[in-house]
Amino acid sequence: MVLLAVPLAVVLTGCATQPPFERPAVPLPDAWTIDVATSASTPVPPQWWRELNDPAINALVEATLNDNPTIAQAVANLDEARAQSGIEAARKLPNIGASAGGDRAKGLNVAGASGNLVSTATTASWGPAISWELDVFGRVRQSAAAAKSRLDARTADAEAVRLSTAAEVVSDVLSLRACRHSRDVLADDIRSRSVDLALTRQRVAAGASAPVDEARSRSGLASARADLVARDEECTRMVNALVALRAADVGTLRTLFRAEQPASEVGERTQALALTPLPVDQVPKAVLELPAQVLLRHPSVRAAENDAAAAWADIGVARAERLPRIDLAAALSGEWIRSAGTTLRYVAWSLGPAVNGTLFDGGAGAANVDAAAARYRGAVAALRLAVLAATEDVENALAARQSADARATLTKESADAARTTFIATEDQWRVGAVSLFELDDARRQLAAALDSAVAADRDRGQAWVALVKATGNTLSNPVDTTP
């Protein structure tokens, strides 16, 4: 009987309660709404932030990736999933154990004719034991497949967390640089307004201007100072955000960005602003592949797809749980007994299958299958949502990049024109052709134009970062094929 059960189980092992998983149909656009095609390109490297050629960004991103609680949590989830996958994979193999024991007992023998005799017996036993579940209906295989899919999902989650964290650091650095630049513009505007107020007071004292002009000038100066206080708070919040990401401590950040500032005094900031480089000198030109190639490789989409595959395998496990379970057990034991001067040794072995099954469970097994099927449908819905969300993020990033590129061009033209106007006005003021009010007005226009240019360039950099994040870092750099 045993010899027939083993080959029968091997034959039945091919039986499966669940067909292989296939990716569900998900909505994928045929093309992006903004044309990004090119004839030749090279993939962006994994350390994509280095494409900005910014030493501060490089240092802060790498520091954050090495010590960030969110990343550490994602890695812990990944390690747990890896361990669970190892547990389920081990169930495919036989479980081999061993046992050994000894006993010494004393008893009273009342069966002898000569009276009661006290006898002492010593017993020892040892031997290995093997148990192995014959995976006839695929319960073990489906459990291992579900664990492996969850491991792949958590791997994609960890990748998405690292990508999101790096993108957050880069975006925060660009915002902090733009904020500090805007703060300097406001400080210079305050200096200019202070000069205006002093001149206005002289005119009022001389009777050349009405007192209301002095009040209006003081109001404008107070409003500019309030804006400067608010801007300082905004910059501080950005520093704190980088500290919370574990990019660096406050002292290191202040030292790092202070070293990048021009060494001029506030009173000389206007001319310095005209020469200060923008936060991002040149943002890389991104090239995207077709939507199907980009979206299906996105970490969030891969995680959702693997979660759906795990839920699909769970249906097979639930179905297999309703069917009989066949376990093959083998044991080898040796016994040694000594009693009343007599020693007995023998070896025993056993091998045979055992069948366990449920005859009536009140519908619990069927309910488990229905619950697993419902979880799978929910996982499929989550996969569709992930694809739709990734598509929306890519389209929004493309639109933001297009808008930022256009605004960067226009604000650069405005800044160039304002700089030319300021230089000409300054030359006229030196020869007395224009008033100081006109010079200060030209100075304020230059500061505003430079501030707008920096904001547009910051938006260009952040739009590129958002595109890297939205595509799961599947961008490419165009290759110049011009001879």
MOBEL-V78796 format. One record per backbone hydrogen bond with DSSP energy under -0.5 kcal/mol. CO is the residue of the C=O (numbers start at 1). NH is the residue of the N-H. E is the energy in kcal/mol with one decimal. If there is no record, write none. Layout:
CO/NH/E, CO/NH/E
This chain:
1/5/-1.8, 2/6/-1.8, 3/7/-0.9, 4/8/-1.5, 5/9/-2.4, 6/10/-2.2, 7/11/-2.2, 8/12/-2.3, 9/13/-1.2, 11/14/-1.1, 12/15/-2.2, 26/28/-0.6, 36/288/-0.7, 40/479/-2.0, 42/477/-3.7, 46/48/-1.8, 47/50/-1.7, 48/51/-1.9, 49/52/-1.5, 50/53/-1.6, 53/55/-0.5, 54/58/-2.4, 55/59/-2.4, 56/60/-2.5, 57/61/-2.5, 58/62/-2.0, 59/63/-2.0, 60/64/-2.1, 61/65/-2.6, 62/66/-1.2, 63/67/-0.9, 64/67/-0.8, 68/72/-2.6, 69/73/-2.4, 70/74/-2.0, 71/75/-2.5, 72/76/-2.2, 73/77/-2.1, 74/78/-2.0, 75/79/-2.6, 76/80/-2.3, 77/81/-2.2, 78/82/-2.3, 79/83/-2.3, 80/84/-2.4, 81/85/-2.1, 82/86/-1.9, 83/87/-2.0, 84/88/-2.3, 85/89/-2.3, 86/90/-1.7, 87/91/-0.8, 88/91/-0.6, 89/92/-1.3, 90/93/-1.5, 94/96/-0.7, 95/97/-0.5, 95/131/-2.3, 97/129/-2.7, 99/127/-1.6, 101/125/-2.8, 103/123/-3.6, 105/121/-3.1, 107/109/-0.5, 107/119/-2.8, 108/110/-0.7, 109/117/-2.0, 112/115/-0.9, 117/109/-3.6, 117/119/-0.6, 119/107/-3.1, 120/340/-1.1, 121/105/-2.8, 122/338/-2.8, 123/103/-3.2, 124/336/-2.8, 125/101/-2.7, 126/334/-3.4, 127/99/-2.2, 128/332/-2.4, 129/97/-3.4, 130/330/-3.0, 131/95/-3.4, 132/134/-0.6, 132/328/-3.5, 133/135/-0.8, 134/136/-2.8, 134/326/-0.6, 137/17/-0.8, 138/142/-2.7, 139/143/-2.0, 140/144/-2.5, 141/145/-2.5, 142/146/-2.5, 143/147/-2.2, 144/148/-2.4, 145/149/-2.3, 146/150/-2.2, 147/151/-2.0, 148/152/-2.2, 149/153/-2.2, 150/154/-2.6, 151/155/-2.0, 152/156/-2.0, 153/157/-2.2, 154/158/-2.5, 155/159/-2.0, 156/160/-2.4, 157/161/-2.4, 158/162/-2.2, 159/163/-2.2, 160/164/-2.8, 161/165/-2.7, 162/166/-2.4, 163/167/-2.3, 164/168/-2.1, 165/169/-2.1, 166/170/-2.4, 167/171/-2.5, 168/172/-2.4, 169/173/-2.4, 170/174/-2.3, 171/175/-2.2, 172/176/-2.7, 173/177/-2.5, 174/178/-2.3, 175/179/-2.6, 176/180/-2.6, 177/181/-2.3, 178/182/-2.7, 179/183/-2.3, 180/184/-2.0, 181/185/-2.0, 182/186/-2.3, 183/187/-2.4, 184/188/-2.1, 185/189/-2.0, 186/190/-2.3, 187/191/-1.9, 188/192/-2.3, 189/193/-2.7, 190/194/-2.4, 191/195/-1.9, 192/196/-2.2, 193/197/-2.6, 194/198/-2.2, 195/199/-2.3, 196/200/-2.6, 197/201/-2.4, 198/202/-1.8, 199/203/-2.1, 200/204/-2.7, 201/205/-2.6, 202/206/-1.8, 203/208/-2.7, 203/209/-1.0, 204/207/-1.1, 210/213/-1.6, 210/214/-0.7, 211/215/-1.8, 212/216/-2.5, 213/217/-2.2, 214/218/-2.6, 215/219/-2.4, 216/220/-2.1, 217/221/-2.1, 218/222/-2.5, 219/223/-2.3, 220/224/-2.1, 221/225/-2.2, 222/226/-2.2, 223/227/-2.1, 224/228/-1.9, 225/229/-2.1, 226/230/-2.3, 227/231/-2.3, 228/232/-2.4, 229/233/-2.0, 230/234/-2.1, 231/235/-2.5, 232/236/-2.3, 233/237/-2.4, 234/238/-1.7, 235/239/-2.0, 236/240/-2.6, 237/241/-2.0, 238/242/-1.7, 239/243/-2.1, 240/244/-2.5, 241/245/-1.3, 242/247/-2.3, 243/246/-1.7, 249/253/-2.2, 250/254/-2.6, 251/255/-2.3, 252/256/-2.6, 253/257/-2.6, 254/258/-2.1, 255/259/-1.7, 258/261/-1.1, 265/268/-1.4, 266/269/-1.7, 268/272/-1.4, 269/273/-3.0, 270/274/-1.1, 272/275/-1.5, 272/276/-0.9, 279/281/-0.5, 284/286/-0.7, 285/478/-0.8, 287/476/-1.6, 290/293/-0.5, 290/294/-1.9, 291/295/-3.1, 292/296/-1.5, 294/297/-0.8, 295/298/-1.4, 298/302/-2.9, 299/303/-2.5, 300/304/-2.1, 301/305/-2.5, 302/306/-2.3, 303/307/-2.1, 304/308/-1.9, 305/309/-2.1, 306/310/-2.3, 307/311/-2.3, 308/312/-2.2, 309/313/-2.1, 310/314/-1.9, 311/315/-1.1, 312/316/-1.1, 313/317/-1.9, 314/318/-2.5, 315/319/-2.2, 316/320/-2.4, 317/321/-1.9, 318/322/-0.5, 319/322/-1.0, 320/323/-1.4, 325/327/-0.6, 325/356/-2.7, 326/134/-2.5, 327/329/-0.6, 327/354/-2.5, 328/132/-2.1, 329/352/-2.2, 330/130/-3.8, 331/350/-2.5, 333/348/-3.2, 334/126/-1.8, 335/346/-2.0, 336/124/-2.6, 337/344/-3.7, 338/122/-3.1, 339/342/-2.0, 342/339/-2.8, 344/337/-3.1, 346/335/-3.0, 348/333/-3.3, 350/331/-2.5, 352/329/-2.3, 354/327/-2.7, 354/356/-0.5, 356/325/-3.5, 357/359/-0.5, 361/364/-1.1, 363/367/-2.0, 364/368/-2.2, 365/369/-1.8, 366/370/-2.3, 367/371/-2.5, 368/372/-2.3, 369/373/-2.4, 370/374/-2.2, 371/375/-2.3, 372/376/-2.0, 373/377/-2.1, 374/378/-2.2, 375/379/-2.1, 376/380/-2.4, 377/381/-2.2, 378/382/-2.1, 379/383/-2.0, 380/384/-2.3, 381/385/-2.4, 382/386/-2.3, 383/387/-2.1, 384/388/-2.4, 385/389/-2.8, 386/390/-2.5, 387/391/-2.5, 388/392/-2.4, 389/393/-2.5, 390/394/-2.3, 391/395/-2.5, 392/396/-2.7, 393/397/-2.4, 394/398/-2.6, 395/399/-2.4, 396/400/-2.6, 397/401/-2.4, 398/402/-2.4, 399/403/-2.5, 400/404/-2.8, 401/405/-2.5, 402/406/-1.9, 403/407/-2.7, 404/408/-2.6, 405/409/-1.7, 406/410/-2.0, 407/411/-3.0, 408/412/-1.7, 409/413/-1.8, 410/414/-2.3, 411/415/-2.8, 412/416/-2.6, 413/417/-2.4, 414/418/-2.7, 415/419/-2.4, 416/420/-2.2, 417/421/-2.4, 418/422/-2.4, 419/423/-2.4, 420/424/-2.3, 421/425/-2.7, 422/426/-2.8, 423/427/-2.1, 424/428/-2.2, 425/429/-2.5, 426/430/-1.9, 427/431/-1.0, 428/433/-3.1, 428/434/-0.6, 429/432/-1.1, 435/439/-1.5, 436/440/-2.8, 437/441/-2.3, 438/442/-2.1, 439/443/-2.3, 440/444/-2.6, 441/445/-2.1, 442/446/-2.0, 443/447/-2.3, 444/448/-2.6, 445/449/-2.4, 446/450/-2.7, 447/451/-2.4, 448/452/-2.3, 449/453/-2.1, 450/454/-2.4, 451/455/-2.3, 452/456/-2.4, 453/457/-2.3, 454/458/-2.8, 455/459/-2.3, 456/460/-1.8, 457/461/-2.2, 458/462/-2.8, 459/463/-2.3, 460/464/-1.9, 461/465/-2.1, 462/466/-2.7, 463/467/-1.9, 464/468/-2.2, 465/469/-2.4, 466/470/-2.8, 467/471/-1.9, 468/473/-3.0, 469/472/-1.0, 475/44/-2.2, 476/287/-2.0, 477/42/-2.5, 479/481/-0.8
